[in-house]
Amino acid sequence: AQSVAQPEDQVNVAEGNPLTVKCTYSVSGNPYLFWYVQYPNRGLQFLLKYITGDNLVKGSYGFEAEFNKSQTSFHLKKPSALVSDSALYFCAVRDPTGGSYIPTFGRGTSLIVHP
Amino acid sequence: GAGVSQSPSNKVTEKGKDVELRCDPISGHTALYWYRQRLGQGLEFLIYFQGNSAPDKSGLPSDRFSAERTGESVSTLTIQRTQQEDSAVYLCASSSRLNNEQFFGPGTRLTVL
């Protein structure tokens, strides 16, 4: 079985400050992990993924995420937030050892960046 | 380049009517997914197509929901005898075997009156 949790419904940060959006997961084997962003009235856009290799993954728009196997986490980070980063962020996990190609998505975290 | 497209973008229907939602995936993507997103909530998996294999229908909430896909092209999600609780945004996504990430369409916002 695979599951993912985003413990925060909303994250507030001031523009220019660093941001973190949290994600933890549970899988039987080694996970495939993803972050997506959803702007208002739009579909989801892929930000970054971890499949294998370096634990620190860099993605679009200056975002990065760190895979931490011992803490089963994949938190999304950005050194300096922009107002335009305000959106809904989804973490997703897939367990490739189970043979399924269907990822499980978190409930989403609303990021609000204040000017 | 062309992304995933969905039509219509908005659909308002009366309770009890049937609706058909369309998804055009990215050319060459063998996998296609349908999700439902209710207001303020996350993504609810509905159905998954992979090439010519039998679809995974495990997420369909009732027998009023069905979907078809012809080969590796267009997919149609049909909801029969719509209910007010069917009101949501229906998202389609496609992916290739080489890349694991999904590419999403803009969604169809369905409102059942």
Interface residues (C-beta under 8 A of the other chain):
Chain A: Y32 F34 Y36 R42 G43 L44 Q45 F46 K49 I51 F90 R94 Y101 I102 P103 T104 F105 G106 R107 G108
Chain B: V4 A31 Y33 Y35 Q41 G42 L43 F45 Y48 Q50 D56 L91 A93 N100 E101 Q102 F103 F104 G105 P106 G107
